Amino acid sequence: MENIKISTAQFENKSGDKNYNLSVIESLSEKAAAEGSKAIAFHECSVTGYTFARHLSKEEMLDLAEFIPDGPSIKRLTQIAAKHDITVLAGLFEKDKDDKLYKAYVCVDKNGLVAKFRKLHPFINPYLTPGDQYCVFDLFGWKCGILICYDNNIIENVRATNLLGADIIFMPHVTMCTPSTRPGAGFIDAKLWENRENDPTSLRIEFDGMKGRDWLIKWLPARAYDNAVYVVFSNPIGMDDDQLKNGCSMIIDPFGDIIAECRKLDNDFVTATFTADKLINAGGYRYKKARRPDLYRDIIGQPHVPEQKVIWLEEE
């Protein structure tokens, strides 16, 4: 595999305003391409907006959602990819011919849809249907996978995607800065965002503390380290509906090291070079070779009824 440059982005999306969001996606894609990046990844539901969907009826969700690949947003992403010679990964709500709704994330190049993944553990709206399969695809000679937000908190999903061949896992999120049972969690006052030019320090303290980045660093690098994979994490910054998000989109290498991270209090992207040697030199490669599936195959495969509780949604 040849070295490849990939970017991850953060931006403040507008709820339900696809034209605006796609215009920002194009602007950042153009800039990343100019730096030599072959692909750029955006956050979960970056095309449509996310948090506002908790208020929508099924009819409103169906109006917002699109068919994939025949919907207008995929066509626009294809145009962006072709114009700027860069592969684009972005998220939106999807519907099918039976009016089922999904949380989708797509990879699009100049020829159209390369890959589509449906979130395995969706929430935000009760009418969403969980996806039922993993996604692994080729990108410039690299095997890639996709897992959306909460999917990554279930460690089996990351290992399964890696064992299916993915050496790069795109992990689009809308996360952090919400209430939880964990110590230090909670919303961040929107006034800090409004006053960020005059007082960036107070906002950065909140963004980087246990409401935000400090929590993320507890677990995200471990997903890369344990599986010897590159992680491309994307997250919005600014207001998503009435909730403030802290960005810090980042790229983590197979050693679990952060090799690029967005640190602006604004729309931003960063780029990193991916090299194949790290995939086999990192400890996770050896750990996977040493696995003993005979010891835990039946334990992991025991019958289980999934239970998903999202505290901040229940508190609305």
N, C-alpha and C positions, 0 to 999 in steps of 0.2 A: 504494500500500500504506500502510495506517495503521501508526503506531507500535505496537509490541507489547512487553510485558514477558514475558521467559522466564527460568526459573530452572534452575540446575544444582545437583546435590546430591552429597554424599559421606556414606557411612555404613559402619559395621562390620557386614557381613552374617554370618549363621550358616550354615555348610555344610549344605545339604540341608533347612534349616528354612524352608520357604516361608511358613508362617503368620507366623513372626516377621519375616521380611524384608518381607513385605507389610504388616505392622503398622507398620514403620518408614517404608516408602514412603507409607503413608496419613498418618502423623503429619507428615512433612515436606511432603507435598502440601497438607495442610490449612493449614499455616503459610504456605506460598508463596502459596496462593490468597488468604489474608487480606491479603497485601501487594499484591495486584492482579496477580499473575502469571497468564498464560493457559495456560502449559505448564511442566512440570518434567521434567527428564531425570535418569535414574539410570544407574549403571554397567553394564557388561557382566555378564550373568548375575546381576543384582542380586536377582532373585526366587529363584534356586536356590543361589547360591554358585558359585564358579568353580574355584579351584585344587584342591580335593579331588577333582574329577572325573578327575584324572590317574590315580587308583587304581581307577576303576570299570570293571567288565566291561561288555560290551554289554547284558547283561540288566539290570544295575543302572542303566545309562544310560537304557534304555527305561522303567524304572520311574520314573526322575526326570523324564524329558522329558514334554512334553504336546503334544496336538494343538492347533493354532492355526487358527481362533479358538474351538474348542469346549471347550478345557480349562478347568479351574477357575481358574487364575491369570488368564486373560483376563477371565473373568466377574468376578473380584474387582477387577481393575484398572478395569473398567467401572463397578462400584459405587463405587469410590473417586472416579473422575472425575465421576460424576453427583452424588455427595453433596457434593463440595467445589467443583464447577463449575471444574475444571481438567483439561487434557489431560495424560496421564501417559505417559512413555516409559521403558521398562524392558526388561531382558534375561532370557532363560531358554533352556533347552535344548528343542528341538522335535523331535517325531517325526512321520512320516507313516504312511499305511496300509501301506506296504511295509517298515516298520521301519527306514527311513533316519533318521539323526540329524543335526540341524543346530544351529548356534549362532545363535539368533534374537534380534532386537530389535524391539520393537513400539511403535507409537503408538496409544494408546487414548483415546477421549473418552467422553462420557456415552452415546453411541449404540453403542459397541463399537469394534471394530478399525478404525483409520484406515489403517494401513500396517504392513507386515512386511518385514523385511530379514533375509537369511541371510548370515552372515559368509563372505566370499570366500576368506579365508586362515585357516581354523580350525586350531587345535591344542589342546593340553591332554589330548585323548583320541583314540586312533587310530581310533575308530569314527565320527567326525564327517565329514559330507559337505560339501564346499565349496558355497557358493551360486554361482549362475550368472547373476545379473543385478543391475543397479543399481536403486536405489529412489528415486523422486522423487514427492512428494505435496504437496497443498495443506494449509496450516494457517493459518487466519485471514487468508487472502489472500496469504500468503507461500509461495513454493516451497521445500520442504525436502528434504533427503536424509539418508541414514544410512550410515555406514561404521564398522565395529567394529574397534577396537584396531589390530591389525597391518595391516588394510586401508589404514589411513592412512599407513603407512610406505612404501607403494608409491604414488609421487606421481601416477601415471597415474589411479588410482582417484579421487582428489580432483578432478583436472581433469575427468575424464569426468562425474562427478556434477554438477559445476558447469555444464559445457557442456550437460547435459541439462535445466538450468533451475534447479538448487538455489542459492538465495541464503543459506540457512542449512543447515549440515551438522552433524548431531548425531554426535558421536564418542565413544561409550561405550568405556571401557577398563577393564582390570585390568592395570596396568603399573607400571614402575619398581621399584627395590629388589630386583633380581634379577641374577645373574651375567651377564656378557657379555664379549666380546672388547674392548669399548671401555674406555679407561682410567678408573678410578675406580668402575666398576660393582660391584655385589655386594649380598648380603642385608644387612638391618639387624637387629641383635640385638633379639629380642622383649622382652628385659628393659627396654629403653629405653621401650617402649610401656607396660609394666606400671608403670613408675616416672615416667610423664609428669607427674603432678600435682606430684611433688616436684622433678623436674628436667626441665622442658620444654625447656630450652636445649640439652641434649645431643641430644635427639630431633630438635629443629628443625634443628640443624646437619646431621644425617644426612639428614633429609627434604629439605632444600633444596640439598644438595650434589650431586656428580656421580652419586650413587646414585639421585637422585630429580629434583627440580625443575630443577636446572641442565642436566641432559640434555634434559628435555622442552622447555625454552626454546630449545634449539639448533634445533629443527625445527618445532614446532607452530605458532608465530606465522607462520612462512613459508607454511604451507598456507593460512592466512587471507589473508595479504598477496598472494601470487602470484595467487590466484583471486578476490580481492575478495569474499570470503564471510564471513559470521559463522560462527564455530566454537563449538559448545557441547560442551566437554570434560567428561566425568564419570568419576570414578575412586574406588574404595573407599578408606577409611581404616581402619587397625587390622589385626587379624589376619584373613587369608583363608586358612583351613586353618592351615598352619604357617608362612605367610609374611606378613610385615608390609608393608602398603601405606601410601602417604603422602598419599593424597587429592589436595589442591590442585586440585579441580575448578574450572574457570574458563570464562569467556566471553571470546572474542577477537573484535574487530571487523574489518571489511575493511581497515583500516589496519595490522593486525597488532598492535594495542594490546590489552593485557589490561584489560578494563573492569569485571570482577568476578571475584573469586577467593575460594574457601573457605580460611581460614587457621586455623580452630580445630583443635585436636587432639582432635576429637570429631565426632559426627554434625553435619552443617551443610548449609546451602544458601545460595546467593547469587542475586541477581536483577539483570538489566540490561535497559535499554530499547533495542530495535532500531529504527533509523530507516533509511528507504529511501535517503536522500540519500547515505549512506556507500557504497552499492553502486556508484554511478557516479562519486563523487568520489575514491575510492581508486585508487592507481596500477595495481592489478591489472586494473581495468576497461579502462584504456587499453592495457595490455600484451596483453590478450586480443584487442582490436580490431586490434592490429598483427601478429597471428600470420600465419605463412606456411606453412600445412599442405603446400603443394606441395613444400617443402624436406625435410620429415621424415615425411610420411605413410608412405612405404614403409620408412623406417628403423624407426619405432616399430612398424610392423605386420609386421616380419620374423618368420619362424618361431622359436619359442622354447620350450624345455622348462623349465617352472618348477621351481626348486629352493628349498626352504624349510628353513632350518636354524635351530633355536631352541636356543641353547647351553645355557640353564639346564635345559631339559627333558632334554637328552642327558646332563646331569651327574647327574640323579637316580639 
